[in-house]
Amino acid sequence: MSSFQKNTLILLTALSPLSIQSAQAAGHDNHVDHSGHDHTRPDSHAPIGVTGDHLMRKGELMLSYRFMSMEMDGNRTGTDSVSVPLPPDYKVSPLSMDMDMHMLGVMYAPSDQFTLMAMVPYTSISMDHLVNMNGVNFTTESSGIGDVKLAATYGLFAKPGSDFLFNFAVNAPTGSIDERDNTPGADDVHLPYPMQLGSGTWDFTPGLTYVQTYDSWSWGAQGLYTFRTGENDNGYTLGDQLIATAWAAKQLAKSTSLSFRLKALDWDNIDGSDNKLMLTPAMVPTADPNLRGGTRVDALIGINFVPPGLTSLRLAGEVGVPAYQKLDGPQLETDLVFTLGAQYTF
């Protein structure tokens, strides 16, 4: 765990009991289950790249679809770009990677203070490589169901216009960690870590979210920490991950809002090594469990749209680029991230 992760985790842990004490001190007469935010208002939900940002009313059901894409091109060590071919210690140089994810979600509120959520991803990954010795290019691909997430959001304290929420998610190891593809050296090769679809372990993600809404604009912040548990069947554990994000949104019209968001990610290297991986760290850096960690800060802009006359539907998009990257490399650097989505409330 990095010092950045430790300090943020300590802050989140300290805030949790304070928020519960604040809710209790408010008393029954002054406490409300949630802020009573207006679902028809475009910025009543966070940017589409954020989940677990609001409570629903008792009995409400929401279906959602998100398409998420990440484009990576070029390698980086620390904050410096590294040209290819990579140093002669490596046989193969990763060139670029594209990852697309289709995410289906459902949310249900058994009470005004408690909302449940399930999300099922389908992921497609493609990575281009260069054989350093002869200049041959080749591509490996993998696709399938990723790790299913089951989550809950609980209202710690609320008043009109604001919500303070506790988030908790369980990530089930439904994604494959045994993806294979052909390479110039051999067919049906077990692929390195970034080409696998899941973690292979049960992972837990607690967090806190605060949202404040005004007459024509809103803002919010969220911190989430993912703990990996145990070792997967292939003998390794992905690194823990911290995500901290903050956003502001402004209504441009009754049906439309524009948002700006900063998102910081910090993730550790892999513990252990994949016992099915025949590729060695000396052959390609994606096979090295000690070259998977890093820190990144993304700057994103987004739009939310609620069609007039169809206020149960919300359409949204968000696009961003890294403002800062520091990677334990050589490791492929991120160039672009974007999310498109639709949400329908019953």
N, C-alpha and C positions, 0 to 999 in steps of 0.2 A: 504494500500500500504506500503510495507516494505521500509526501508531506502535505501537498495540496488536498489530496483526498482525506487525510487524517484531520486536517483543520476544518474542512467543510463538514465532515461527519460529526465532529465534536459540536459544531454549531447547531446542526440539525438535531442532535440528541438533546442538547440543552434547551432548544426551543420547544420540543414536544411536551415535556411536563409543564413548562410555563404556559403554553397555550391551553392545556387542559385545566390548569389552575385558574386561568382567566375566565374560561367558560363556566367553571363552577362558581367562581366569585360573582359572576354576573347575576346569578340567581335565576330561578325558574321563570319569573315574570318578565325578565328582560332578555332571556335567551330565546332565540328563534332557530329553527332547524337549518334553514339556509336563507340566503339574502332575498329570495323571491325574485331573482333576475328574470328578465323577460326573454323567453326563447325566440321571440320574433325579432329581437334586436340583433343586428349582424355581429356586433362585437361582444355579445353575451357569452360566446364561446371564445376560447383562446385561438391563436393561429392553428391551422390544421395539423401542423407538426407537433402539437402538444396534446397529450391525453391526460385524463384524470384532473381536469381543471375546473369542473363544476359538478354540482349535485342536480339530480332531476327530482321532479315532484313524485310523490307516492303514486305508484301504479303506472308511471310513464315507461314507455319502451322506445329505444332508439336503435335503428340499424345504421351502420356506417360502412363506407368503402373508401379506402385510401390507396393511391398508387404512389409509391416512393421510389426515387431513383438516385443513385450516387455514381458520379463519374470520377475516376482516378486516372491520372496520367503523369508519368515521370516518377523518379525516386527521390527520397530525401533522407538525410541523416542529420539528426538534430533539427536545426532551422535552415540548413543549407541543401540546395538541390544537388543531386548527383547525376552525372551524365552516364549514358549507356554506350558501349557495354560496361557493366560493372567491373570492378578490379578483377585481375586474372585469377584471384582465389575462387571465383564463382564460375561455374560452367554455363549457367543460364541466367539471363537478366529479365525480370518482369518489366513489361513496358507500360501496360495500362490495364484497368479493370472496370467493368460496368456491372452494377448490381441493381436489379429491379425487383420490387416487392409489391405484391397485391395483398392488401390486408382487409379482411372482412371482420366486422365487429358488431357486437350487440351489447346494449346497456339496458339495465332494468333497475328501478328504484322500489324496493320493498317498503321503504319509508322515506319521509322527506329528508332525513339526516344520513341516509345510507344508500349508496348506489353501487351496483355490481356490474362488472364488465368482463367480456371474453373476447379475445382477438386471435384470429387464425391467419397466419401469413403463408403466402406462396412466393418463394424466392427463386430468381434466376441470376446466375453469376457467370460472367465470361472474363477470362484473363488472357491477354496477349503476352507472348514471350519471345525472346531472342536467344538463339544458341550462339554463345560468344565465339566459339571456335570457327564456325563456318557461315555465320550470318543468316541461318535459317530461322524463319518466323513460324510460330505455331500457336494455337489457341486451345485452351482447356475450358470446359463448360460443366456446370452442374445446375440442377433445378429440382424443386420439390417443396413439400410442406416444411416450414420451419418450426421453431419452438412456439407452442401455443401458450398464450398468456391469460391467466385468470386474475382479475384485479378487483379491488374494492376501494371506494372513496368514502370517507366518514367526515361529517361536519364537526369540527372541534368547537368552533365559535362562529357566529354570524350576526350581522345586523344589516338593516337595509343598505344595499350597495356594496357589501363586502362579505367575503367568505374566507375562513381559515380552515384548511382541509388536511386530513391525514390520508396519505396514499399507501397502499400495500398491494404488491403483485407477486404472484407465483408463476415462474416460467417452467413449464413442463418440457422434458427432453424428448419432444416428438420429432425434431429435425434430425436428419441423417448426419452422422459423423463418419460415414463410410463411402463417400462419393469417390467415383473412379472415372478416368477418361484415358484416351490414348495420347501418347507423346512420341516425338521422333525416336526416342531411345527404346521404348517398349509400349505395348498395348495394355489397356486395362490397369493403369497405374493408380494406386491410392493417392489422392490429391492432398496437397498441403493445407494448412490450417485455414487460410482465408477463403478456400473453395468449399469448405464444409458448411452445411445448412443449419446446424444447431450446436449447442454447447455440450450436449451429452450428460448434463447434470441438472438437478433441480436447483433453480436459482431464485433468490428472494430479493425483492426491490421495495424497501420502505422509502417514504419521502414526505415532504410537506409542500403545500401549495397555498399561496395567498393571492386573492383577486379583489381588486377595488374598481368599482364602476361609478362614473360620474354622468352628468347630463348627456354629453356628446362624445366622451372618450373613456377609456379604461386602461388599466395596467395590471400586470400580474407577475409573479415569480414562483419558481418551482425548483426544488432540489430532490434528486433521486439517487440512491446508491444501490447498486446490484452486487449482492454477495453470491459467489459461487459456492456450492456445497459439494464436498467429496471429490472423487476422481471418476472420470467417465470410463466406459468400458475399454477405451483405447489407451488409458494410462496417463491422461493429462487433465488439467483444469484450466479453463480460460481465466484471464485476469479479471479481478473486480473492476467495476466501472462506476464512475461518478458523472452525473449529468446535472448541470445547473443552468437555468435559463430565466430570462426576464424579457418582458415584452410590453409595448404600449400600442394601443389601437385607437384610431380616430374615425368616427362616423363621417363619411362623405355625403351620404344621403340616408334616407330612412331604411333603404334596403342594402346599403353597401358600406363596408368599413375597410380601412387600410391599416396594416400593422407593420411595426419594425421590431425585430427580436434579436437578441444575442444569446448564443448557446455555447456553453463551455463543456467540453468532454475531457475526461482524464481516465485512461485505462491502463491496467498493468500488463506485464508480460505473462506468458503462459507458464504455469507450474507443471513440471514433468515434461514428457514428450510422447508423441504418438507412436505406439509400438507397432502399428501397421504401415508406417511411412517408410518406404524404402529409399526415398530421396533423402540426402543428408544435408545439413546446414552448409557444407562446403560446396554443394552443387547449386543451390538456389536459396536466396535469403528467406523466401516464404516458408521454408522448411525448418527455420531456426526459431524455437520457442522463445528465445531471448531477444528477438527482433520483432515483437508484436505490440509493444506498449507505445504510449504516446499521449500527447495533449493537443487539443485543437479548440479554437474559438471560431464559430461561424457567425456571420452577419446575414440576416434574412429579412426579406420583405414579403408580406402576404396580403391577401384580399379575401374577405368573407362577403357572400352575397345571399340574401334571402329574397327569393322571387316574390314580387307583389302578388297578393292573392293566393299564394301557396307558402304560407309562413311556417309550415311544418318541415319544409325542405331548406337545407343550407348547402350551398356550393362554395368551395374554398380552394385556394392555391397558395403555395409559398415556395420561394426560391432563395437560395443563399450560396455564398462562397466563403471559404475560410479566410479569416482575417489574420490568423496566426496558427502555425503548425510546428510542433517539435516532436519528432519521431525517433524511436529507437531503431535506427535504420542501418543499412539501406532498406527502405520500406516505401511502398507506393503512397504518394500524397494525394489528397482529395482536392478536386478542382471545382466541383459543382454538386449541390444537393437540391432536390425539389420534391414537393409533395402536392398532389391533387386529390381532392376528396369530396364526398357527398355524405350528408347526414339527414336522416328522416326520422322525425319524432311522432309517435302515436299517442 
